[in-house]
Amino acid sequence: MTPSGQVGRVGPAGGEDGAEASEPADAPHLPDAVADPWWSRPLPPVVWGAGVLAVLGWIVVRLVEGQITQVDRVQQYQLVEGLASGRFKGSLRGLNSQASPPGYGFFALPFHLVFERFAPTHNFYVPNDGWYVAGYAALLILAVVVVLSLRAVGVPRRSATELIGLASAVGGGATLACYTESYHPSDVLATACTLLAGLAVLRQRWAWAAAALGFGLLCKQWVIVPIAVLAALSGGRARVWLVAGSGAIFAAVVAPFLATDRQGTMEAIRAFEVGPTSRTIYSHITVLLTQDRIGVESRIVPLVVVAGVCVWLIRARPAITPELVFGALAATMLVRPLFDAAGYAYYAAPGLVLIAVFSRDWRWPIASLVSGVVINAMAKRAYLYEPWWPAAVNLVLILALVLATFARLHRLVGTREVRVAPA
């Protein structure tokens, strides 16, 4: 050991056999240079820009060329119209029952007002073109946050891995199903909020993390899972910040809706207007046994699994790294489509986006991209023809992703260090 703390490679001092003289004692040992693999090398700016434009072009082709569905669009229409007129009562129910809290309505409201003023084009399904712009804006926000998340886990800037991760997260089949299967840009926005909260936790910005989670919860109820996971990874006052802060934001925004229309607001928050479909094995069993709506157990079982994961994380006290944070979120978010009786392809979108960003290994975003294509295709086929085998394919695929992600998470949790806590 050298005085500087570095290990020198000491050889013979030029003996009679003519051996080379030793290196200076304080010279560090430099390993032989190894070229970075192609997927980790920065791409030329022109190539990178062309790749980003190709991803955007694919999204535009999928969404603009008559592929945006009319399913569930009226839900958001009536919400935004109510907010624009300053009316809370009845905004969360009307022509169609809401399946989400009012968060996305507030996000889309500025776009609606601008287009209402300058380009009003009312019809039954779309109040004006601002509605489309709001949906595209949600995708753009997700794209920016995905790039930030990939760089946080150590993916080289402008590398092929970063480009693949961006394409998988934003242009994947499950993400675009939020527009082509059922109109739910709220899931895209909630996913972006989840990633933003993870980044804020890594930087110990607890107020920002609570704000992102609070608004995400206003967009989709499933954000309760990221709240629990990030709180488990944090400690002390940080946990209070995340849980109480996000809950306070949610309660403050929902309160006027509860005061004016308690029944409609509770129906939107609980989202029990979804019945079993032919898209999952669980729903086939549900229909066979009960011939009824989706059971409470399909919501309870994922929450029980998540609660067990949170207890494990609290007890393990792992070192908080970007890969661990996004890996824990990915593993837990994939539990929902594994048990849910509705089984829409867009239910898998948050988990697949998180799989695309949680590792420097290029194979994870590839797995996310391929899985999104398969899940979307199988869900569509099951819906049209109602056979059982597409549901079985999705069950096996999602289960494989859950097991692989939890195996990776288990290895990451192996390092025990003091958890992140507020300064």
N, C-alpha and C positions, 0 to 999 in steps of 0.2 A: 504494500500500500504506500503510495507516494504521499508526501506531506500535504499536497493539495487535495487529497481524498480520492484521487483517481488511480485506477489500477494501471501500472505501466507494464509493457510486455518486455521483460528483461531476458536477453539472450547472452551467449558466451562473449567474453571480452576479447575476441579476436585471437583465438588460440592457435596452436601450431598447425591445425588442420585448415587454416585459412578461412574460418567462419567469419561471417559479417559481425561487425561491432554492434553492441546493443544500442537500442534507442535511448535517448535521454530519459532519465528517471521520471521527469515530470511530464512526458509526452503522453497524452491520452491515446488509448487504442481506438482507432477508427475502423469500423468494419468495412469490408468491401462494399462498394456502392452497388445497390440493386435498383434497377430501373422500376419506376412505378408501373403497375399494370395499366393497361389502356383505359380502363373505366375510371381510374383515379386521376388521370392527367387532365389539366385544364384544356378545354376545347378552344380553338380559335374563336374570337368574338363573333365572326360571321357565321361559323357553324353553330355556335350556341344560339345566336339569334334566329337562325333558320329553324333550329329544333323547337324553340319556343313558339315561333309562328306556326309550325306544323301542328303542335298541340292545340293552339288556339283555333286553327283552321278546322281540325277534327271536331272540336266542341261546337263551333259555329255550324258546321254541316249537320251534326246530330240534332242540334236544338232549333235551328232556324228553318230547316227544310221540312217543316210540317211535322216535326217529331215531338214537340212539346204537348203533353197530354192535357186534356180538359178535366181529368179526374181531380177532385179536391180543390180546383182553382177557385171555385165560388166561395169556399170557406174564407180564403184570404181577401177576396174581393169585398165581401160584406164587412169584414173587419176594418179594412182600410177606409171604406166609405163611411163607416160609423165614426172612426177616429177623425176623418177629415171634417165631418160635420159637428165634431165636439160631443158626440153621443156615445156613452159607454154602454147604456142599456141596450141589449139585443145585438151588440156587435159580435159577440161570441156564439150566437146561434141565430138561425133564420132559415134560409133556403137549405142549408146543410149544417149539420152539427160540426162544431170545431173539434179538431183532434190535437190542438196545440194551444199553449198559452199565447198571450198577445204580442210577444217580443218581435216576431218578424213583421207584424203589422206596423209597429213603430219604425222599424228599419225601412220599410217600403213607403212610409207616409211622405217623406220629403220628395221622393221621385214622383209619387202620385200628384202631389200639389203642383210641382213644376210643370208636369205634362198636362194637368188639368187647366193650368193657366194658358199654356202656349200651344198645346196640341191635343185637345180633347177628342177622343174617338171611342165613345161608349158602345158597348154591346153587352150581351148577356154574360159572357164569360170573362171579359177583360175590361176594366174601367177605362184604361188608356194605355198607351205604349210605355208609360213609366213603369208599369208592372213588369214588363219584360226586362227593362233596364235594371230594375232592382234585383231580379233574379240573376242576371249576368254579373252585377256588382258583387253579389254574394260569392260567386265563383272566383272573381278576381281577388277578393279578400282572402279566400282560401288559398289561392295560388301563391300570394305573397307570404302568407304565414307558413305554408309548406316549405318554401325555400328557406325561410329563417330557421325552421325546425331542422331541416336537413343539415344546414351549416352548423347548427348547435351541436348535433351529434358527431360532427367531424367530417362530413362529406365535403370533399374539396370543391371550391367554387368553380362554377361553369364546367364541371366534369360530366362525363356521360352518366355516372351514377345519379348526380343531381337532376339531370334532365329526365332520366328514367323515373326517378321518384316523383318529379313534378307531373309527368304524363300519367303515372299510375294513380296518383292521388286526385288530380283534378279531372282527368279525362277518362278515368276508369269506368267500367260498366255500372258498378253500384252507385258511384257518385252521380253519373248522368241519369240514373234511374230516378233520382230525386226530381227530375224534370220530365222524363219520358214515361215513367210508370205511374207515378202520382206526383202532383205538383207540390213538392215540399222543399223549396229552397231554404226553409227554416232549418232543416237537418244539415245543409251545407254550412249555414251561418253558425249553427251550434257547434259543428265540428271545428270550424275556425276558432271559435271562442275557447274550445277545449285545448287546442294547440297553444293559443296565446296564454292561457292560464298556466300550462306546463312551462312555457318559457319564462313567465313571470316568477314562478316558484323557483326555478333554477337561479334566477337573479335576486331572489329574496325580496321581490316587490309584492308584498302581500296584499296591499290595497288594490293594485292592478289585477292581481290574480282573482281576488274576490269579485271585482267588477266584471271581469271577463266571465267568470262562472255564473254570476248573478244574471247577466244578460243572456248567457247561453241557456240557463234554466228557463228564462222567459220565452226562449225560442222553442225548446224541446224538453220534455220531462226527463229524458234519459240522462241529462247532464248531472242528475243526482249521483250517478256512478262516478264520473270524474271528480266531483266534489269529495266523495268519500275516499277515493284512492289518493288524491293529492293531500287530503287532510291526514291520512294514515302515514304518508311519506314525510310529512312535516311534523313539527312537534311544538308543544307548549303553546305560547301565544299565537304562533303561526296557524295552528289548527283552529283556534277560536276565530281568527281573522277570516279564514277561508269559509268555515261553516256559517258563522253568524253574519259575516259581511254579505255573502251571496244570498243567504236566506232573507236578510233585511231588504236587499234590493228587490228580490222577487216579491216579497210581501208588500212593499211600498207601491209597486206598479200594479199589482193585482187588486189591491184594496178597493179602488174606485169601481172596478168591474164587479167585485163581490157585493159592494154596497148597493149597486143598482140592479144586478141580475145574478143573484146567488146561484140559482139552479143552472143557468147556462154556463156560468164561469166554472162551477165544479165539474160539469160534464166535459168541458174543454180540458181542464187540468187532469181529470181521471182518464179521459180518452178510452172509454169502454164501448165506443160505437163500432168496434172492429170485430167482425165475426171470423170463425175459422175458415180457412181457404184450403185449396188443394196443394199449396206450395210447400208444406212441411209434413214430415211423418207424424209429428205431434198433433197437427190439425186433423190428419186422417184418423188418428185414434180418437180425438175429441169428437169429431162428427160421428164416428162409429158408436161411441159410448153414450153421447149426450144429445146429439143433433141440436146443439144449442150454440150460443155465442161463445166467444173466447173465454176461457176460464181464468179466474184470478190466479191460479197456480202458475200459469205461463208468465205472469209478471213477478210472482213471489219467488219462484225458483232461481232466476238470475240474480235477484237481490240477495238471496241467501248465499249464493256462491260468492258474490262480490263482498259480502260481509266477512266471509271466511278468509278471503284474500287480504282484506284490510287488517284483520286480526293478525294474520301471518306477517304482514309487512311491519306492523307496529312492534311485534315481538322480535323480529329479525334485526331491526335497526340497521338497514343496509346503507352503504355509501350512496349518496344521492348524486347520480350522474344523469345526463340527458338520455342516455340509452335506457336506463332503469325507469325514469319517469314516463317516457313515451311507451316503453315496453309494457309497463304495468297497466297503462291506459288501454293499450291495444288488446292485451289478454282479457281484460274485464269487459271491454266493449264488444268483443266477439261472442260473449256468453249469451247476449240477448237473442241474436238470430238463431242460436242453437236450440233455444227452448220456445220461442214465440210461436203461437199458433197461426198468426197471420202470414208470416214468412215472405213479406215483400222484399224484393232485391235491395231496395234502398235502405232497408234496416241494417244491412251489412256495411253500408258506406262508412260510418265513423271508424269501425274497427279496421277496415281495409286501408283507409287513409293513414291511420296510425301505424299499421304494419309497414306502409311504404316509407315512413320517415324515421322509424325508431332505431335504425342500424346503419352503419357505414357499409355493410355488405350489400352489393348490388343485387344479390339474389332475392332479398326480401321485397323490394319494390316490384321485381319481376313476378314473384309469387302473388303479390297484391293485384297486379294487372291481370294476370291469367285468371285468378280466382274471381275477380269482378266480372269478367266476360262470361265465365261458366255459370256463376250464380244468377246473373241477369238472364242468360239464355234459358236455364232450367226453370227459373221462376215464371218466365213468360210461357214456356211450353206447358208447365203444370197448370197454369191459369186457363190456357186455351183448350187443352184436351183432357185435363184432370186425370192423367195416369199417376201412379204412385212412384215410378222410378225416378223422374226428375227431382222429386222431393228427397228421395234417398241419396241421389248424387250430391245435392246441396248439403244434406246432413253429414255425409262422410267428409266432404271437402271442408266444411266449417269446423267439424270436430278435429280434423287433421291440423288446421290452422291454430285452433285453440291449444291443442297438445304441444305443437311446435313452439308456440309463443310462450306458453307456461314453462316449457323446458328451458328456453332461453332466459326467461325471467328468473328461474330457480338458480341458474348459474350466476346471474348478475347479483342476486341477493346474497350470495355466498360471502361477499366482502362486508365485514362488520365495521362500521365507523359511526361517529356521532352524526345524527341526522341534521338536516337543515333546520335552523331555528332563527328567529328574528334577531337582528343585532341589537 
